[in-house]
Amino acid sequence: MIVRKSPCVTRVRWIACLGLIAFLAVSCGETSGPRSRLLLSGNWDTVANLVYGATDSTFITPLHVRGGPSGIWISDGGIPRVALLDTAGHLQWLRGRRGEGPGEFRSIRDIEVFGDSELAVLDPRNGRISVLNIRGEFVSETPLTETGHAEQLAPLSGRRYGLMTMRPDSPVVWVDSMGVIAKRKPVPWTRFAELHPLATQNHTAGDRTGRRWVVTLAIGDRFWLGDGETAEIQEGLYIESVEVPNIPVPTGPAPVSLPLTPFAGTAAAIVGDSLFVLFGGTTELRQRLIDVYLLDSREYVKTYVLPVAATSFDVFGGIFSLILYGDNPHFLLLRYRG
């Protein structure tokens, strides 16, 4: 691994586009109408730049990144396993391997931070959620026998979870620490139940207090904010929409694939009273846009323009943790200074 950093923050002037603040007109879909972004390009400080070479097997296919006071948590789909880096990018530990036993994973679909010092790992093929502490010790498991296959999770207060399942008519599920379903609800969009499963891909994020969580559609024009206590679900619209493709229902053994289409919300984070969404879209800045919305009103506020395209991200303590595109694993920790 090559670590490029300094004891103090290395200042690198990234000019993402001309000007400190610019407007970008985007074409939106049937429900959004024409809208425009407020772009914050400015300068980014590099906190750490972590590049893993082709012969380094520490990470194979990093999928998710989550930040916290303990450091940077990362899931790897190629092993599969999870890791913790400190805030300077130094590896603290790696945990997990492929299998069905204790401390093993078959398919990591999501990770989320519990409070400040624990990580919840969603492993639907093993039918469970595993929780690790800051030392990398497995401290608890929640079975998913009642919910069935779940794609995304958000930790809630009282050791509960919000889950997005594959049930089209009522995909949103609240479960307790034993995996017992407390509530199951539909999303407030009737068309969702009619979509092919490939067109319903989504991402979730929690607010670290367990009070609120969000579901962002990977294709489409909207997101949903869930209340961890009342189970109320509210809907918001992206500043840019992506048309949902029509995927035919298969009539034979031929596999079904997702038509070539741009993605919308590809990762999300809740910071204070704001929602941050890494967005694909149809502009030349796809996967470099982090749109910000107010949670209470779901209103769009502004957009950070990243210097490079990212596949996943998180924001904690003012640091943007990114997984970058490339042939080899590459993580970038940035701080925005306007």
C-alpha positions as CSV (number, residue, x, y, z in Angstrom):
1,M,0.0,0.0,0.0
2,I,1.1,3.5,-0.7
3,V,0.0,6.1,1.8
4,R,0.3,9.7,0.8
5,K,-0.3,12.1,3.7
6,S,1.5,14.4,6.2
7,P,1.3,15.1,9.9
8,C,-0.7,18.1,9.1
9,V,-3.3,18.2,6.5
10,T,-1.9,18.3,3.0
11,R,-3.4,21.1,1.0
12,V,-4.2,20.4,-2.5
13,R,-6.2,22.8,-4.6
14,W,-8.8,20.8,-6.5
15,I,-10.6,23.0,-9.1
16,A,-13.6,20.9,-9.9
17,C,-15.0,23.4,-12.3
18,L,-14.7,27.1,-12.8
19,G,-15.7,29.5,-10.0
20,L,-16.4,28.8,-6.4
21,I,-20.2,28.7,-6.9
22,A,-21.8,27.9,-10.2
23,F,-25.2,26.8,-11.5
24,L,-25.7,23.7,-13.5
25,A,-29.0,23.2,-15.3
26,V,-30.2,19.6,-15.4
27,S,-33.2,18.0,-17.0
28,C,-35.5,16.3,-14.6
29,G,-38.3,13.8,-14.9
30,E,-42.0,13.9,-14.8
31,T,-42.5,14.6,-11.1
32,S,-39.6,17.0,-10.6
33,G,-39.8,19.6,-13.3
34,P,-36.8,21.7,-14.5
35,R,-34.5,22.4,-11.6
36,S,-30.9,23.5,-11.2
37,R,-28.0,22.7,-8.8
38,L,-26.0,25.1,-6.7
39,L,-22.4,23.8,-7.1
40,L,-19.7,24.2,-4.5
41,S,-16.4,23.5,-6.2
42,G,-13.8,25.3,-4.1
43,N,-10.7,23.7,-2.7
44,W,-10.3,20.3,-1.0
45,D,-7.7,19.4,1.5
46,T,-6.3,15.8,1.3
47,V,-6.2,14.1,4.7
48,A,-5.1,10.7,3.4
49,N,-4.6,9.1,-0.1
50,L,-4.5,5.3,0.2
51,V,-3.6,3.3,-2.9
52,Y,-3.2,-0.5,-2.8
53,G,-1.1,-2.0,-5.5
54,A,-2.0,-5.0,-7.7
55,T,0.1,-7.4,-5.5
56,D,-1.4,-6.2,-2.3
57,S,-4.3,-8.4,-1.1
58,T,-5.4,-6.3,1.9
59,F,-8.5,-5.3,-0.1
60,I,-9.9,-6.9,-3.2
61,T,-13.3,-5.3,-4.0
62,P,-14.1,-2.5,-1.4
63,L,-17.8,-1.9,-1.5
64,H,-18.8,0.4,1.4
65,V,-17.2,3.0,3.6
66,R,-18.4,4.4,6.9
67,G,-16.7,7.0,9.1
68,G,-16.8,7.6,12.8
69,P,-14.7,8.7,15.8
70,S,-13.1,5.2,15.8
71,G,-11.9,5.6,12.3
72,I,-12.9,4.4,8.8
73,W,-14.9,1.2,8.5
74,I,-14.7,-0.6,5.1
75,S,-16.4,-3.7,3.7
76,D,-14.8,-5.9,1.1
77,G,-16.9,-8.0,-1.2
78,G,-14.0,-9.9,-2.7
79,I,-13.0,-11.8,0.5
80,P,-15.6,-11.0,2.1
81,R,-14.6,-9.2,5.3
82,V,-14.6,-5.9,7.0
83,A,-11.8,-3.6,8.1
84,L,-11.1,-0.6,10.4
85,L,-8.6,2.1,9.5
86,D,-7.7,4.9,11.8
87,T,-8.4,8.5,10.8
88,A,-4.9,8.8,9.2
89,G,-5.5,5.7,7.1
90,H,-3.5,3.1,9.0
91,L,-5.0,-0.4,9.0
92,Q,-6.1,-1.4,12.5
93,W,-7.6,-4.8,11.8
94,L,-9.3,-7.1,9.2
95,R,-12.1,-9.5,10.2
96,G,-14.0,-12.2,8.4
97,R,-13.6,-14.8,5.6
98,R,-16.0,-16.6,3.3
99,G,-18.2,-19.2,5.1
100,E,-21.2,-19.8,7.3
101,G,-19.7,-20.1,10.7
102,P,-19.1,-17.5,13.4
103,G,-17.1,-14.5,12.2
104,E,-17.7,-15.5,8.5
105,F,-19.6,-13.9,5.7
106,R,-21.1,-15.1,2.4
107,S,-22.4,-11.8,1.0
108,I,-21.9,-8.4,2.6
109,R,-24.7,-6.1,1.2
110,D,-24.4,-3.2,3.6
111,I,-22.6,-1.9,6.7
112,E,-23.7,0.8,9.1
113,V,-22.1,2.3,12.3
114,F,-24.0,1.7,15.6
115,G,-23.4,4.7,17.8
116,D,-19.7,5.5,17.8
117,S,-18.0,2.2,18.3
118,E,-19.8,-0.7,16.7
119,L,-20.5,-1.8,13.1
120,A,-23.5,-3.7,11.9
121,V,-22.9,-6.0,8.8
122,L,-25.8,-7.2,6.7
123,D,-25.1,-10.7,5.3
124,P,-28.4,-11.9,3.7
125,R,-27.0,-15.1,2.2
126,N,-26.1,-16.2,5.8
127,G,-29.5,-14.7,6.9
128,R,-28.1,-12.5,9.6
129,I,-26.8,-9.1,10.8
130,S,-23.5,-9.4,12.6
131,V,-22.2,-6.7,15.0
132,L,-18.5,-6.0,15.6
133,N,-17.0,-3.7,18.2
134,I,-14.1,-1.3,17.9
135,R,-11.6,-4.1,18.6
136,G,-13.0,-6.3,15.8
137,E,-14.8,-8.7,18.1
138,F,-18.1,-10.2,17.1
139,V,-20.5,-9.2,19.8
140,S,-24.0,-10.1,18.6
141,E,-26.1,-11.5,15.7
142,T,-29.6,-10.8,14.6
143,P,-31.3,-13.6,12.5
144,L,-33.3,-12.6,9.4
145,T,-35.4,-15.7,9.1
146,E,-38.7,-13.7,9.4
147,T,-37.8,-10.9,7.0
148,G,-36.3,-12.9,4.2
149,H,-33.7,-11.4,1.9
150,A,-32.8,-7.8,2.8
151,E,-30.6,-5.6,0.7
152,Q,-30.0,-2.6,3.0
153,L,-30.1,-1.7,6.7
154,A,-30.1,1.2,9.1
155,P,-29.4,0.8,12.8
156,L,-32.2,2.2,15.1
157,S,-32.3,2.9,18.8
158,G,-32.8,-0.1,21.2
159,R,-30.8,-2.5,19.0
160,R,-33.4,-2.4,16.3
161,Y,-33.0,-2.2,12.5
162,G,-34.7,-0.7,9.6
163,L,-34.4,-3.0,6.5
164,M,-35.2,-2.7,2.8
165,T,-36.4,-6.2,1.7
166,M,-37.3,-7.7,-1.6
167,R,-41.0,-7.8,-0.9
168,P,-42.5,-5.3,-3.5
169,D,-45.7,-4.4,-1.8
170,S,-44.2,-3.7,1.6
171,P,-40.4,-3.7,1.5
172,V,-39.7,-1.5,4.5
173,V,-39.3,-3.6,7.7
174,W,-38.5,-2.7,11.3
175,V,-37.1,-5.6,13.3
176,D,-35.8,-6.0,16.9
177,S,-32.5,-7.5,18.0
178,M,-34.0,-11.0,17.8
179,G,-35.1,-10.5,14.2
180,V,-38.8,-10.3,15.1
181,I,-40.7,-8.0,12.7
182,A,-42.2,-5.1,14.6
183,K,-43.6,-3.3,11.5
184,R,-43.8,-3.8,7.8
185,K,-44.8,-0.9,5.5
186,P,-45.0,0.0,1.8
187,V,-43.1,3.0,0.4
188,P,-45.2,6.0,-0.5
189,W,-44.9,5.4,-4.2
190,T,-47.4,3.0,-5.8
191,R,-45.3,2.4,-8.9
192,F,-42.5,0.8,-6.7
193,A,-44.5,-2.4,-6.3
194,E,-44.8,-2.8,-10.1
195,L,-41.1,-2.5,-10.9
196,H,-38.7,-5.3,-11.7
197,P,-36.4,-6.0,-8.7
198,L,-33.4,-4.8,-10.8
199,A,-35.1,-1.3,-11.0
200,T,-35.7,-1.1,-7.3
201,Q,-32.0,-1.0,-6.2
202,N,-31.5,1.4,-3.3
203,H,-29.2,2.5,-0.5
204,T,-29.8,3.4,3.1
205,A,-28.1,5.4,5.8
206,G,-28.9,6.2,9.5
207,D,-28.3,9.3,11.6
208,R,-26.1,7.5,14.3
209,T,-28.8,8.2,17.0
210,G,-31.2,5.6,15.7
211,R,-33.9,8.1,15.3
212,R,-34.0,8.7,11.5
213,W,-32.9,6.8,8.5
214,V,-33.2,7.3,4.7
215,V,-33.7,5.1,1.6
216,T,-32.3,6.5,-1.6
217,L,-33.3,5.0,-5.0
218,A,-30.3,4.0,-7.2
219,I,-32.6,4.6,-10.2
220,G,-35.4,7.2,-10.3
221,D,-36.2,10.6,-8.8
222,R,-36.9,10.1,-5.1
223,F,-35.8,9.1,-1.6
224,W,-37.7,8.2,1.6
225,L,-37.0,9.4,5.1
226,G,-38.0,7.0,7.8
227,D,-38.7,7.7,11.5
228,G,-37.2,5.1,13.8
229,E,-39.8,5.5,16.5
230,T,-43.1,6.2,14.7
231,A,-42.3,4.3,11.5
232,E,-43.6,7.2,9.5
233,I,-42.2,7.5,6.0
234,Q,-41.8,10.8,4.1
235,E,-40.9,11.3,0.5
236,G,-38.4,13.7,-1.1
237,L,-37.4,14.3,-4.7
238,Y,-33.9,14.5,-6.1
239,I,-32.6,17.7,-7.7
240,E,-32.1,15.5,-10.8
241,S,-34.1,12.5,-11.8
242,V,-33.1,9.4,-13.7
243,E,-35.8,7.6,-15.7
244,V,-36.7,4.2,-14.4
245,P,-36.3,1.7,-17.3
246,N,-39.0,-0.8,-18.3
247,I,-37.6,-4.2,-17.7
248,P,-39.7,-7.0,-19.1
249,V,-40.7,-9.9,-17.0
250,P,-38.8,-13.0,-18.1
251,T,-40.8,-15.7,-19.9
252,G,-38.1,-18.3,-20.2
253,P,-34.7,-19.3,-18.8
254,A,-32.9,-16.4,-20.4
255,P,-31.3,-14.1,-17.8
256,V,-32.6,-10.6,-17.3
257,S,-30.2,-7.7,-17.2
258,L,-30.6,-4.1,-16.4
259,P,-30.7,-1.9,-19.5
260,L,-27.8,0.6,-19.8
261,T,-29.1,3.5,-17.7
262,P,-27.5,6.1,-15.5
263,F,-27.7,5.7,-11.8
264,A,-29.2,8.2,-9.4
265,G,-28.4,8.0,-5.7
266,T,-25.5,5.6,-5.3
267,A,-24.7,6.2,-1.6
268,A,-26.0,8.3,1.2
269,A,-25.1,9.8,4.6
270,I,-27.0,11.7,7.3
271,V,-25.0,14.5,8.9
272,G,-26.9,16.4,11.6
273,D,-30.1,17.7,10.0
274,S,-28.9,17.1,6.5
275,L,-28.9,14.3,4.0
276,F,-25.9,13.8,1.7
277,V,-26.4,11.8,-1.6
278,L,-23.7,10.7,-3.9
279,F,-25.3,11.1,-7.4
280,G,-24.7,9.6,-10.8
281,G,-27.1,11.3,-13.2
282,T,-26.5,12.3,-16.8
283,T,-24.1,15.2,-16.6
284,E,-20.3,15.2,-17.1
285,L,-20.0,15.4,-13.3
286,R,-21.7,12.0,-12.6
287,Q,-20.4,10.3,-9.4
288,R,-18.7,13.5,-8.4
289,L,-21.8,15.2,-7.1
290,I,-22.8,15.1,-3.5
291,D,-26.3,16.7,-3.2
292,V,-27.4,18.0,0.2
293,Y,-31.0,18.1,1.4
294,L,-32.6,19.2,4.7
295,L,-34.1,16.3,6.5
296,D,-37.1,18.0,7.9
297,S,-38.4,19.6,4.7
298,R,-36.5,17.3,2.2
299,E,-35.6,20.4,0.3
300,Y,-32.5,20.6,-1.8
301,V,-29.8,23.0,-0.5
302,K,-26.5,22.6,-2.4
303,T,-24.0,20.3,-4.1
304,Y,-20.4,19.5,-3.3
305,V,-18.3,18.7,-6.4
306,L,-15.7,16.1,-5.7
307,P,-12.4,16.3,-7.5
308,V,-12.7,12.7,-8.7
309,A,-15.5,10.2,-9.3
310,A,-16.3,7.9,-6.3
311,T,-18.3,4.6,-6.0
312,S,-19.1,5.1,-2.3
313,F,-18.7,7.7,0.4
314,D,-19.4,8.8,3.9
315,V,-19.1,12.1,5.9
316,F,-18.1,12.3,9.5
317,G,-16.4,15.0,11.5
318,G,-16.0,17.1,8.3
319,I,-14.1,14.4,6.5
320,F,-15.4,13.0,3.2
321,S,-14.3,9.3,3.0
322,L,-14.3,8.0,-0.6
323,I,-13.9,4.8,-2.5
324,L,-12.6,5.6,-5.9
325,Y,-13.0,4.0,-9.3
326,G,-9.9,2.1,-10.6
327,D,-8.3,-1.2,-11.2
328,N,-6.8,-1.3,-7.7
329,P,-8.4,-0.4,-4.3
330,H,-8.1,3.3,-3.7
331,F,-9.4,5.4,-0.8
332,L,-9.3,9.2,-0.5
333,L,-10.1,11.2,2.7
334,L,-10.9,14.8,2.0
335,R,-11.9,17.9,3.9
336,Y,-13.8,20.7,2.1
337,R,-12.6,24.3,2.9
338,G,-14.5,26.4,0.3
